[in-house]
Amino acid sequence: MGLSGTEPIMGRLTGKQKKYLRGLGHHLNPVVMVGQRGITPALRGKFEDELYNHELIKIRVSTDSIDGVKEVAEDLANEAKGEVLQVIGRMALVYRRRNEEPEIELP
């Protein structure tokens, strides 16, 4: 079992499921903002909490961040056993299924 009562999902989502999740994420506002200092321990904690609470979240990476959007998203998602679904511009969409009472039902 992974972090916060979750199990890794890496590589287990089908194309249809990813498309469905991207559709759900289209209207989400970012809940994690990565600033110029990049990924800090506090940011990792916030990311983990938000991913656990919502399962599907958007993150925004500032233009003055020391790291690129894709690198930040993959780093955070890999550590939290999540999956990056999409990176567009300065935004990334990340998903991790919650084992206890999942909020999102996948097709």
ZADREN-776461 format. One record per atom (N, C-alpha, C, O, CB): x, y, z; atom name; residue number from 1. Coordinates in steps of 0.02 Angstrom, whole numbers, plus 50000, padded with zeros to 5 digits. Glycine has a CB too. Layout:
N
+-------+-------+-------+------+-----+
:    c1 :    c2 :    c3 : atom :  nr :
+-------+-------+-------+------+-----+
:     X :     Y :     Z :   CA : NUM :
...
+-------+-------+-------+------+-----+
This chain:
107
+-------+-------+-------+------+-----+
:    c1 :    c2 :    c3 : atom :  nr :
+-------+-------+-------+------+-----+
: 50042 : 49941 : 50000 :    N :   1 :
: 50000 : 50000 : 50000 :   CA :   1 :
: 50045 : 50062 : 50000 :    C :   1 :
: 50095 : 50063 : 50036 :    O :   1 :
: 49952 : 50000 : 50061 :   CB :   1 :
: 50027 : 50112 : 49960 :    N :   2 :
: 50067 : 50173 : 49953 :   CA :   2 :
: 50052 : 50224 : 50007 :    C :   2 :
: 50028 : 50207 : 50061 :    O :   2 :
: 50056 : 50203 : 49885 :   CB :   2 :
: 50067 : 50286 : 49993 :    N :   3 :
: 50058 : 50341 : 50039 :   CA :   3 :
: 49984 : 50356 : 50051 :    C :   3 :
: 49943 : 50349 : 50006 :    O :   3 :
: 50092 : 50402 : 50014 :   CB :   3 :
: 49968 : 50376 : 50111 :    N :   4 :
: 49900 : 50399 : 50129 :   CA :   4 :
: 49845 : 50351 : 50110 :    C :   4 :
: 49792 : 50374 : 50088 :    O :   4 :
: 49887 : 50466 : 50098 :   CB :   4 :
: 49855 : 50287 : 50116 :    N :   5 :
: 49802 : 50239 : 50102 :   CA :   5 :
: 49788 : 50231 : 50028 :    C :   5 :
: 49731 : 50217 : 50009 :    O :   5 :
: 49739 : 50260 : 50136 :   CB :   5 :
: 49838 : 50240 : 49986 :    N :   6 :
: 49829 : 50233 : 49915 :   CA :   6 :
: 49877 : 50180 : 49890 :    C :   6 :
: 49926 : 50163 : 49923 :    O :   6 :
: 49840 : 50299 : 49878 :   CB :   6 :
: 49863 : 50156 : 49831 :    N :   7 :
: 49910 : 50110 : 49800 :   CA :   7 :
: 49932 : 50139 : 49734 :    C :   7 :
: 49896 : 50179 : 49704 :    O :   7 :
: 49878 : 50040 : 49790 :   CB :   7 :
: 49990 : 50121 : 49710 :    N :   8 :
: 50015 : 50150 : 49647 :   CA :   8 :
: 49969 : 50133 : 49589 :    C :   8 :
: 49942 : 50077 : 49585 :    O :   8 :
: 50085 : 50125 : 49632 :   CB :   8 :
: 49959 : 50181 : 49544 :    N :   9 :
: 49918 : 50169 : 49486 :   CA :   9 :
: 49958 : 50176 : 49422 :    C :   9 :
: 49931 : 50168 : 49367 :    O :   9 :
: 49859 : 50216 : 49485 :   CB :   9 :
: 50022 : 50191 : 49428 :    N :  10 :
: 50064 : 50205 : 49370 :   CA :  10 :
: 50055 : 50151 : 49317 :    C :  10 :
: 50064 : 50092 : 49329 :    O :  10 :
: 50138 : 50210 : 49391 :   CB :  10 :
: 50038 : 50174 : 49256 :    N :  11 :
: 50033 : 50129 : 49200 :   CA :  11 :
: 49971 : 50086 : 49198 :    C :  11 :
: 49965 : 50043 : 49155 :    O :  11 :
: 50092 : 50086 : 49199 :   CB :  11 :
: 49924 : 50097 : 49244 :    N :  12 :
: 49865 : 50054 : 49246 :   CA :  12 :
: 49803 : 50088 : 49218 :    C :  12 :
: 49751 : 50056 : 49214 :    O :  12 :
: 49852 : 50033 : 49316 :   CB :  12 :
: 49808 : 50151 : 49198 :    N :  13 :
: 49750 : 50184 : 49168 :   CA :  13 :
: 49749 : 50172 : 49093 :    C :  13 :
: 49801 : 50173 : 49060 :    O :  13 :
: 49752 : 50260 : 49183 :   CB :  13 :
: 49690 : 50159 : 49067 :    N :  14 :
: 49682 : 50149 : 48995 :   CA :  14 :
: 49677 : 50218 : 48961 :    C :  14 :
: 49668 : 50268 : 48995 :    O :  14 :
: 49619 : 50106 : 48979 :   CB :  14 :
: 49683 : 50219 : 48896 :    N :  15 :
: 49675 : 50281 : 48859 :   CA :  15 :
: 49606 : 50312 : 48869 :    C :  15 :
: 49600 : 50373 : 48874 :    O :  15 :
: 49687 : 50269 : 48785 :   CB :  15 :
: 49556 : 50270 : 48872 :    N :  16 :
: 49487 : 50294 : 48883 :   CA :  16 :
: 49480 : 50327 : 48952 :    C :  16 :
: 49448 : 50379 : 48959 :    O :  16 :
: 49436 : 50235 : 48876 :   CB :  16 :
: 49511 : 50297 : 49003 :    N :  17 :
: 49508 : 50324 : 49070 :   CA :  17 :
: 49546 : 50391 : 49074 :    C :  17 :
: 49522 : 50437 : 49106 :    O :  17 :
: 49538 : 50275 : 49120 :   CB :  17 :
: 49603 : 50395 : 49041 :    N :  18 :
: 49641 : 50457 : 49041 :   CA :  18 :
: 49601 : 50513 : 49007 :    C :  18 :
: 49600 : 50569 : 49031 :    O :  18 :
: 49709 : 50447 : 49005 :   CB :  18 :
: 49569 : 50496 : 48952 :    N :  19 :
: 49529 : 50546 : 48917 :   CA :  19 :
: 49471 : 50570 : 48961 :    C :  19 :
: 49456 : 50629 : 48963 :    O :  19 :
: 49501 : 50516 : 48851 :   CB :  19 :
: 49439 : 50524 : 48995 :    N :  20 :
: 49385 : 50541 : 49041 :   CA :  20 :
: 49409 : 50588 : 49097 :    C :  20 :
: 49376 : 50637 : 49112 :    O :  20 :
: 49355 : 50476 : 49072 :   CB :  20 :
: 49466 : 50571 : 49126 :    N :  21 :
: 49494 : 50612 : 49180 :   CA :  21 :
: 49515 : 50681 : 49155 :    C :  21 :
: 49505 : 50731 : 49189 :    O :  21 :
: 49554 : 50577 : 49212 :   CB :  21 :
: 49544 : 50685 : 49095 :    N :  22 :
: 49561 : 50750 : 49066 :   CA :  22 :
: 49499 : 50793 : 49057 :    C :  22 :
: 49501 : 50853 : 49067 :    O :  22 :
: 49598 : 50741 : 48999 :   CB :  22 :
: 49444 : 50762 : 49037 :    N :  23 :
: 49380 : 50798 : 49031 :   CA :  23 :
: 49357 : 50825 : 49098 :    C :  23 :
: 49333 : 50882 : 49102 :    O :  23 :
: 49327 : 50753 : 49001 :   CB :  23 :
: 49363 : 50785 : 49150 :    N :  24 :
: 49344 : 50808 : 49217 :   CA :  24 :
: 49389 : 50864 : 49241 :    C :  24 :
: 49367 : 50910 : 49276 :    O :  24 :
: 49346 : 50749 : 49267 :   CB :  24 :
: 49452 : 50861 : 49223 :    N :  25 :
: 49500 : 50910 : 49246 :   CA :  25 :
: 49499 : 50976 : 49209 :    C :  25 :
: 49528 : 51025 : 49231 :    O :  25 :
: 49568 : 50882 : 49242 :   CB :  25 :
: 49465 : 50977 : 49152 :    N :  26 :
: 49465 : 51038 : 49110 :   CA :  26 :
: 49442 : 51100 : 49149 :    C :  26 :
: 49472 : 51153 : 49140 :    O :  26 :
: 49419 : 51028 : 49050 :   CB :  26 :
: 49391 : 51094 : 49190 :    N :  27 :
: 49363 : 51152 : 49224 :   CA :  27 :
: 49391 : 51163 : 49294 :    C :  27 :
: 49369 : 51208 : 49330 :    O :  27 :
: 49288 : 51144 : 49228 :   CB :  27 :
: 49439 : 51122 : 49315 :    N :  28 :
: 49468 : 51130 : 49382 :   CA :  28 :
: 49514 : 51191 : 49385 :    C :  28 :
: 49547 : 51209 : 49336 :    O :  28 :
: 49507 : 51067 : 49402 :   CB :  28 :
: 49515 : 51222 : 49442 :    N :  29 :
: 49564 : 51275 : 49455 :   CA :  29 :
: 49624 : 51243 : 49489 :    C :  29 :
: 49617 : 51194 : 49525 :    O :  29 :
: 49533 : 51331 : 49499 :   CB :  29 :
: 49684 : 51271 : 49478 :    N :  30 :
: 49743 : 51242 : 49511 :   CA :  30 :
: 49739 : 51250 : 49587 :    C :  30 :
: 49719 : 51302 : 49612 :    O :  30 :
: 49807 : 51276 : 49485 :   CB :  30 :
: 49757 : 51197 : 49623 :    N :  31 :
: 49756 : 51199 : 49696 :   CA :  31 :
: 49827 : 51198 : 49725 :    C :  31 :
: 49836 : 51209 : 49785 :    O :  31 :
: 49716 : 51139 : 49722 :   CB :  31 :
: 49876 : 51185 : 49683 :    N :  32 :
: 49946 : 51187 : 49705 :   CA :  32 :
: 49983 : 51233 : 49657 :    C :  32 :
: 49980 : 51224 : 49596 :    O :  32 :
: 49978 : 51114 : 49706 :   CB :  32 :
: 50019 : 51281 : 49685 :    N :  33 :
: 50057 : 51329 : 49645 :   CA :  33 :
: 50131 : 51321 : 49662 :    C :  33 :
: 50151 : 51324 : 49720 :    O :  33 :
: 50034 : 51402 : 49659 :   CB :  33 :
: 50172 : 51310 : 49610 :    N :  34 :
: 50243 : 51303 : 49619 :   CA :  34 :
: 50276 : 51369 : 49600 :    C :  34 :
: 50270 : 51391 : 49543 :    O :  34 :
: 50272 : 51243 : 49577 :   CB :  34 :
: 50310 : 51399 : 49648 :    N :  35 :
: 50341 : 51465 : 49637 :   CA :  35 :
: 50414 : 51460 : 49617 :    C :  35 :
: 50437 : 51408 : 49596 :    O :  35 :
: 50335 : 51506 : 49699 :   CB :  35 :
: 50448 : 51515 : 49625 :    N :  36 :
: 50518 : 51520 : 49602 :   CA :  36 :
: 50565 : 51474 : 49640 :    C :  36 :
: 50618 : 51456 : 49614 :    O :  36 :
: 50542 : 51591 : 49609 :   CB :  36 :
: 50547 : 51455 : 49701 :    N :  37 :
: 50591 : 51410 : 49740 :   CA :  37 :
: 50583 : 51337 : 49719 :    C :  37 :
: 50621 : 51294 : 49742 :    O :  37 :
: 50577 : 51417 : 49814 :   CB :  37 :
: 50535 : 51323 : 49676 :    N :  38 :
: 50526 : 51254 : 49653 :   CA :  38 :
: 50490 : 51212 : 49705 :    C :  38 :
: 50446 : 51235 : 49742 :    O :  38 :
: 50593 : 51223 : 49636 :   CB :  38 :
: 50509 : 51149 : 49708 :    N :  39 :
: 50476 : 51101 : 49753 :   CA :  39 :
: 50510 : 51103 : 49821 :    C :  39 :
: 50568 : 51086 : 49829 :    O :  39 :
: 50478 : 51029 : 49724 :   CB :  39 :
: 50472 : 51125 : 49871 :    N :  40 :
: 50496 : 51127 : 49940 :   CA :  40 :
: 50461 : 51072 : 49980 :    C :  40 :
: 50412 : 51044 : 49956 :    O :  40 :
: 50482 : 51197 : 49972 :   CB :  40 :
: 50486 : 51055 : 50039 :    N :  41 :
: 50452 : 51005 : 50080 :   CA :  41 :
: 50379 : 51025 : 50095 :    C :  41 :
: 50335 : 50982 : 50096 :    O :  41 :
: 50490 : 50994 : 50145 :   CB :  41 :
: 50367 : 51089 : 50107 :    N :  42 :
: 50298 : 51112 : 50121 :   CA :  42 :
: 50253 : 51102 : 50060 :    C :  42 :
: 50195 : 51082 : 50066 :    O :  42 :
: 50299 : 51186 : 50142 :   CB :  42 :
: 50281 : 51115 : 50001 :    N :  43 :
: 50242 : 51106 : 49939 :   CA :  43 :
: 50227 : 51033 : 49928 :    C :  43 :
: 50172 : 51015 : 49906 :    O :  43 :
: 50280 : 51135 : 49879 :   CB :  43 :
: 50275 : 50989 : 49942 :    N :  44 :
: 50263 : 50917 : 49935 :   CA :  44 :
: 50205 : 50895 : 49981 :    C :  44 :
: 50162 : 50856 : 49961 :    O :  44 :
: 50327 : 50876 : 49952 :   CB :  44 :
: 50205 : 50921 : 50042 :    N :  45 :
: 50151 : 50904 : 50089 :   CA :  45 :
: 50084 : 50929 : 50065 :    C :  45 :
: 50034 : 50893 : 50069 :    O :  45 :
: 50166 : 50934 : 50157 :   CB :  45 :
: 50081 : 50990 : 50040 :    N :  46 :
: 50019 : 51017 : 50013 :   CA :  46 :
: 49995 : 50977 : 49953 :    C :  46 :
: 49936 : 50961 : 49948 :    O :  46 :
: 50028 : 51091 : 49993 :   CB :  46 :
: 50041 : 50959 : 49909 :    N :  47 :
: 50024 : 50919 : 49850 :   CA :  47 :
: 49993 : 50852 : 49872 :    C :  47 :
: 49941 : 50831 : 49846 :    O :  47 :
: 50086 : 50907 : 49807 :   CB :  47 :
: 50026 : 50819 : 49919 :    N :  48 :
: 50002 : 50754 : 49944 :   CA :  48 :
: 49932 : 50761 : 49974 :    C :  48 :
: 49888 : 50720 : 49961 :    O :  48 :
: 50051 : 50725 : 49996 :   CB :  48 :
: 49922 : 50812 : 50015 :    N :  49 :
: 49856 : 50823 : 50046 :   CA :  49 :
: 49802 : 50836 : 49995 :    C :  49 :
: 49748 : 50806 : 49998 :    O :  49 :
: 49860 : 50882 : 50095 :   CB :  49 :
: 49816 : 50880 : 49947 :    N :  50 :
: 49766 : 50897 : 49896 :   CA :  50 :
: 49751 : 50837 : 49852 :    C :  50 :
: 49693 : 50826 : 49834 :    O :  50 :
: 49791 : 50956 : 49853 :   CB :  50 :
: 49802 : 50799 : 49834 :    N :  51 :
: 49791 : 50740 : 49792 :   CA :  51 :
: 49749 : 50688 : 49829 :    C :  51 :
: 49706 : 50656 : 49799 :    O :  51 :
: 49858 : 50709 : 49770 :   CB :  51 :
: 49762 : 50680 : 49893 :    N :  52 :
: 49722 : 50633 : 49932 :   CA :  52 :
: 49649 : 50657 : 49938 :    C :  52 :
: 49602 : 50617 : 49931 :    O :  52 :
: 49752 : 50624 : 50002 :   CB :  52 :
: 49640 : 50722 : 49950 :    N :  53 :
: 49573 : 50749 : 49960 :   CA :  53 :
: 49531 : 50749 : 49896 :    C :  53 :
: 49471 : 50738 : 49898 :    O :  53 :
: 49577 : 50818 : 49986 :   CB :  53 :
: 49563 : 50762 : 49839 :    N :  54 :
: 49526 : 50772 : 49777 :   CA :  54 :
: 49536 : 50719 : 49724 :    C :  54 :
: 49495 : 50714 : 49678 :    O :  54 :
: 49544 : 50838 : 49748 :   CB :  54 :
: 49588 : 50680 : 49728 :    N :  55 :
: 49607 : 50628 : 49680 :   CA :  55 :
: 49632 : 50657 : 49613 :    C :  55 :
: 49681 : 50632 : 49586 :    O :  55 :
: 49548 : 50583 : 49667 :   CB :  55 :
: 49599 : 50708 : 49588 :    N :  56 :
: 49617 : 50739 : 49524 :   CA :  56 :
: 49630 : 50813 : 49537 :    C :  56 :
: 49584 : 50849 : 49557 :    O :  56 :
: 49561 : 50728 : 49469 :   CB :  56 :
: 49692 : 50835 : 49525 :    N :  57 :
: 49707 : 50905 : 49539 :   CA :  57 :
: 49747 : 50936 : 49482 :    C :  57 :
: 49780 : 50901 : 49443 :    O :  57 :
: 49747 : 50911 : 49605 :   CB :  57 :
: 49743 : 51002 : 49479 :    N :  58 :
: 49784 : 51041 : 49434 :   CA :  58 :
: 49837 : 51077 : 49474 :    C :  58 :
: 49825 : 51102 : 49529 :    O :  58 :
: 49741 : 51091 : 49393 :   CB :  58 :
: 49897 : 51078 : 49446 :    N :  59 :
: 49950 : 51118 : 49476 :   CA :  59 :
: 49973 : 51170 : 49426 :    C :  59 :
: 49973 : 51158 : 49365 :    O :  59 :
: 50010 : 51072 : 49499 :   CB :  59 :
: 49993 : 51227 : 49451 :    N :  60 :
: 50020 : 51281 : 49408 :   CA :  60 :
: 50092 : 51293 : 49429 :    C :  60 :
: 50109 : 51297 : 49488 :    O :  60 :
: 49977 : 51348 : 49415 :   CB :  60 :
: 50135 : 51298 : 49378 :    N :  61 :
: 50206 : 51311 : 49390 :   CA :  61 :
: 50221 : 51381 : 49365 :    C :  61 :
: 50209 : 51396 : 49306 :    O :  61 :
: 50251 : 51257 : 49356 :   CB :  61 :
: 50247 : 51422 : 49408 :    N :  62 :
: 50263 : 51491 : 49392 :   CA :  62 :
: 50316 : 51495 : 49336 :    C :  62 :
: 50358 : 51450 : 49330 :    O :  62 :
: 50288 : 51528 : 49454 :   CB :  62 :
: 50313 : 51548 : 49297 :    N :  63 :
: 50362 : 51557 : 49244 :   CA :  63 :
: 50432 : 51568 : 49272 :    C :  63 :
: 50482 : 51556 : 49237 :    O :  63 :
: 50343 : 51617 : 49200 :   CB :  63 :
: 50438 : 51590 : 49334 :    N :  64 :
: 50504 : 51600 : 49364 :   CA :  64 :
: 50526 : 51541 : 49407 :    C :  64 :
: 50574 : 51548 : 49446 :    O :  64 :
: 50504 : 51663 : 49405 :   CB :  64 :
: 50492 : 51484 : 49401 :    N :  65 :
: 50512 : 51425 : 49438 :   CA :  65 :
: 50579 : 51400 : 49413 :    C :  65 :
: 50595 : 51407 : 49354 :    O :  65 :
: 50458 : 51369 : 49432 :   CB :  65 :
: 50618 : 51372 : 49458 :    N :  66 :
: 50684 : 51347 : 49437 :   CA :  66 :
: 50679 : 51283 : 49396 :    C :  66 :
: 50728 : 51264 : 49363 :    O :  66 :
: 50727 : 51334 : 49499 :   CB :  66 :
: 50622 : 51249 : 49397 :    N :  67 :
: 50612 : 51188 : 49360 :   CA :  67 :
: 50556 : 51196 : 49309 :    C :  67 :
: 50514 : 51241 : 49316 :    O :  67 :
: 50596 : 51129 : 49408 :   CB :  67 :
: 50555 : 51154 : 49258 :    N :  68 :
: 50503 : 51156 : 49207 :   CA :  68 :
: 50440 : 51122 : 49231 :    C :  68 :
: 50440 : 51085 : 49280 :    O :  68 :
: 50528 : 51122 : 49144 :   CB :  68 :
: 50385 : 51136 : 49197 :    N :  69 :
: 50319 : 51110 : 49217 :   CA :  69 :
: 50318 : 51034 : 49216 :    C :  69 :
: 50296 : 51003 : 49264 :    O :  69 :
: 50265 : 51138 : 49170 :   CB :  69 :
: 50342 : 51004 : 49162 :    N :  70 :
: 50341 : 50931 : 49156 :   CA :  70 :
: 50383 : 50898 : 49210 :    C :  70 :
: 50362 : 50848 : 49240 :    O :  70 :
: 50366 : 50910 : 49087 :   CB :  70 :
: 50441 : 50926 : 49223 :    N :  71 :
: 50485 : 50897 : 49274 :   CA :  71 :
: 50454 : 50901 : 49343 :    C :  71 :
: 50457 : 50854 : 49382 :    O :  71 :
: 50553 : 50932 : 49273 :   CB :  71 :
: 50424 : 50959 : 49359 :    N :  72 :
: 50392 : 50969 : 49424 :   CA :  72 :
: 50334 : 50919 : 49432 :    C :  72 :
: 50328 : 50886 : 49483 :    O :  72 :
: 50366 : 51042 : 49432 :   CB :  72 :
: 50291 : 50915 : 49381 :    N :  73 :
: 50233 : 50871 : 49384 :   CA :  73 :
: 50253 : 50798 : 49392 :    C :  73 :
: 50225 : 50762 : 49433 :    O :  73 :
: 50190 : 50879 : 49321 :   CB :  73 :
: 50302 : 50777 : 49353 :    N :  74 :
: 50324 : 50707 : 49357 :   CA :  74 :
: 50357 : 50691 : 49424 :    C :  74 :
: 50346 : 50637 : 49453 :    O :  74 :
: 50372 : 50691 : 49301 :   CB :  74 :
: 50396 : 50738 : 49449 :    N :  75 :
: 50429 : 50728 : 49514 :   CA :  75 :
: 50377 : 50720 : 49570 :    C :  75 :
: 50380 : 50673 : 49609 :    O :  75 :
: 50476 : 50787 : 49530 :   CB :  75 :
: 50330 : 50767 : 49572 :    N :  76 :
: 50278 : 50764 : 49624 :   CA :  76 :
: 50234 : 50702 : 49617 :    C :  76 :
: 50221 : 50667 : 49666 :    O :  76 :
: 50234 : 50827 : 49621 :   CB :  76 :
: 50213 : 50687 : 49556 :    N :  77 :
: 50169 : 50629 : 49544 :   CA :  77 :
: 50205 : 50564 : 49561 :    C :  77 :
: 50176 : 50520 : 49593 :    O :  77 :
: 50145 : 50628 : 49471 :   CB :  77 :
: 50267 : 50556 : 49540 :    N :  78 :
: 50304 : 50494 : 49554 :   CA :  78 :
: 50311 : 50483 : 49628 :    C :  78 :
: 50302 : 50427 : 49652 :    O :  78 :
: 50373 : 50496 : 49521 :   CB :  78 :
: 50329 : 50534 : 49665 :    N :  79 :
: 50338 : 50526 : 49737 :   CA :  79 :
: 50272 : 50508 : 49772 :    C :  79 :
: 50271 : 50470 : 49820 :    O :  79 :
: 50366 : 50590 : 49768 :   CB :  79 :
: 50216 : 50535 : 49747 :    N :  80 :
: 50151 : 50523 : 49777 :   CA :  80 :
: 50115 : 50462 : 49747 :    C :  80 :
: 50058 : 50448 : 49764 :    O :  80 :
: 50107 : 50584 : 49770 :   CB :  80 :
: 50148 : 50426 : 49702 :    N :  81 :
: 50119 : 50368 : 49669 :   CA :  81 :
: 50058 : 50386 : 49627 :    C :  81 :
: 50009 : 50349 : 49624 :    O :  81 :
: 50100 : 50315 : 49721 :   CB :  81 :
: 50061 : 50445 : 49596 :    N :  82 :
: 50008 : 50468 : 49552 :   CA :  82 :
: 50029 : 50466 : 49480 :    C :  82 :
: 50082 : 50438 : 49464 :    O :  82 :
: 49987 : 50539 : 49571 :   CB :  82 :
: 49987 : 50494 : 49437 :    N :  83 :
: 50002 : 50493 : 49365 :   CA :  83 :
: 49987 : 50561 : 49335 :    C :  83 :
: 49933 : 50590 : 49346 :    O :  83 :
: 49962 : 50438 : 49330 :   CB :  83 :
: 50035 : 50587 : 49297 :    N :  84 :
: 50025 : 50649 : 49260 :   CA :  84 :
: 49983 : 50632 : 49199 :    C :  84 :
: 50003 : 50592 : 49157 :    O :  84 :
: 50094 : 50683 : 49241 :   CB :  84 :
: 49925 : 50664 : 49193 :    N :  85 :
: 49881 : 50651 : 49137 :   CA :  85 :
: 49892 : 50699 : 49079 :    C :  85 :
: 49882 : 50681 : 49021 :    O :  85 :
: 49810 : 50655 : 49159 :   CB :  85 :
: 49913 : 50760 : 49096 :    N :  86 :
: 49918 : 50811 : 49044 :   CA :  86 :
: 49960 : 50869 : 49069 :    C :  86 :
: 49958 : 50888 : 49127 :    O :  86 :
: 49848 : 50835 : 49023 :   CB :  86 :
: 49999 : 50897 : 49023 :    N :  87 :
: 50036 : 50959 : 49037 :   CA :  87 :
: 50020 : 51006 : 48979 :    C :  87 :
: 50035 : 50991 : 48921 :    O :  87 :
: 50113 : 50946 : 49044 :   CB :  87 :
: 49991 : 51063 : 48995 :    N :  88 :
: 49976 : 51114 : 48945 :   CA :  88 :
: 50000 : 51181 : 48973 :    C :  88 :
: 49978 : 51203 : 49026 :    O :  88 :
: 49899 : 51116 : 48928 :   CB :  88 :
: 50045 : 51213 : 48936 :    N :  89 :
: 50071 : 51277 : 48958 :   CA :  89 :
: 50106 : 51270 : 49026 :    C :  89 :
: 50152 : 51230 : 49033 :    O :  89 :
: 50016 : 51329 : 48962 :   CB :  89 :
: 50083 : 51308 : 49075 :    N :  90 :
: 50111 : 51307 : 49142 :   CA :  90 :
: 50071 : 51264 : 49190 :    C :  90 :
: 50083 : 51265 : 49251 :    O :  90 :
: 50117 : 51378 : 49169 :   CB :  90 :
: 50022 : 51227 : 49164 :    N :  91 :
: 49977 : 51186 : 49206 :   CA :  91 :
: 49989 : 51111 : 49194 :    C :  91 :
: 50007 : 51090 : 49139 :    O :  91 :
: 49904 : 51203 : 49192 :   CB :  91 :
: 49978 : 51073 : 49247 :    N :  92 :
: 49982 : 51000 : 49241 :   CA :  92 :
: 49922 : 50970 : 49279 :    C :  92 :
: 49900 : 50997 : 49330 :    O :  92 :
: 50049 : 50973 : 49270 :   CB :  92 :
: 49897 : 50915 : 49253 :    N :  93 :
: 49841 : 50879 : 49283 :   CA :  93 :
: 49867 : 50813 : 49310 :    C :  93 :
: 49898 : 50774 : 49273 :    O :  93 :
: 49782 : 50868 : 49232 :   CB :  93 :
: 49854 : 50799 : 49374 :    N :  94 :
: 49880 : 50739 : 49407 :   CA :  94 :
: 49823 : 50701 : 49439 :    C :  94 :
: 49778 : 50731 : 49468 :    O :  94 :
: 49935 : 50757 : 49460 :   CB :  94 :
: 49825 : 50634 : 49435 :    N :  95 :
: 49773 : 50591 : 49464 :   CA :  95 :
: 49805 : 50536 : 49506 :    C :  95 :
: 49857 : 50509 : 49490 :    O :  95 :
: 49730 : 50560 : 49408 :   CB :  95 :
: 49771 : 50521 : 49561 :    N :  96 :
: 49787 : 50462 : 49602 :   CA :  96 :
: 49723 : 50440 : 49635 :    C :  96 :
: 49691 : 50479 : 49670 :    O :  96 :
: 49843 : 50477 : 49655 :   CB :  96 :
: 49704 : 50378 : 49624 :    N :  97 :
: 49643 : 50350 : 49652 :   CA :  97 :
: 49651 : 50340 : 49727 :    C :  97 :
: 49703 : 50316 : 49751 :    O :  97 :
: 49624 : 50283 : 49618 :   CB :  97 :
: 49600 : 50358 : 49763 :    N :  98 :
: 49598 : 50347 : 49835 :   CA :  98 :
: 49566 : 50279 : 49848 :    C :  98 :
: 49512 : 50265 : 49821 :    O :  98 :
: 49559 : 50405 : 49872 :   CB :  98 :
: 49598 : 50237 : 49888 :    N :  99 :
: 49570 : 50170 : 49903 :   CA :  99 :
: 49507 : 50174 : 49945 :    C :  99 :
: 49458 : 50138 : 49932 :    O :  99 :
: 49622 : 50128 : 49938 :   CB :  99 :
: 49508 : 50217 : 49995 :    N : 100 :
: 49450 : 50222 : 50039 :   CA : 100 :
: 49402 : 50274 : 50011 :    C : 100 :
: 49420 : 50333 : 50005 :    O : 100 :
: 49472 : 50241 : 50111 :   CB : 100 :
: 49343 : 50253 : 49994 :    N : 101 :
: 49291 : 50298 : 49968 :   CA : 101 :
: 49315 : 50341 : 49910 :    C : 101 :
: 49318 : 50402 : 49916 :    O : 101 :
: 49265 : 50342 : 50023 :   CB : 101 :
: 49333 : 50310 : 49853 :    N : 102 :
: 49356 : 50350 : 49796 :   CA : 102 :
: 49300 : 50398 : 49773 :    C : 102 :
: 49241 : 50380 : 49772 :    O : 102 :
: 49378 : 50305 : 49738 :   CB : 102 :
: 49321 : 50457 : 49754 :    N : 103 :
: 49274 : 50509 : 49733 :   CA : 103 :
: 49257 : 50502 : 49659 :    C : 103 :
: 49201 : 50518 : 49639 :    O : 103 :
: 49304 : 50578 : 49747 :   CB : 103 :
: 49304 : 50478 : 49620 :    N : 104 :
: 49295 : 50474 : 49547 :   CA : 104 :
: 49287 : 50402 : 49526 :    C : 104 :
: 49330 : 50360 : 49541 :    O : 104 :
: 49354 : 50508 : 49510 :   CB : 104 :
: 49233 : 50387 : 49491 :    N : 105 :
: 49222 : 50320 : 49463 :   CA : 105 :
: 49247 : 50320 : 49391 :    C : 105 :
: 49222 : 50358 : 49350 :    O : 105 :
: 49146 : 50300 : 49467 :   CB : 105 :
: 49294 : 50277 : 49377 :    N : 106 :
: 49322 : 50273 : 49309 :   CA : 106 :
: 49279 : 50229 : 49265 :    C : 106 :
: 49250 : 50180 : 49288 :    O : 106 :
: 49394 : 50247 : 49312 :   CB : 106 :
: 49276 : 50246 : 49200 :    N : 107 :
: 49238 : 50204 : 49153 :   CA : 107 :
: 49273 : 50138 : 49141 :    C : 107 :
: 49248 : 50097 : 49103 :    O : 107 :
: 49228 : 50240 : 49087 :   CB : 107 :
+-------+-------+-------+------+-----+
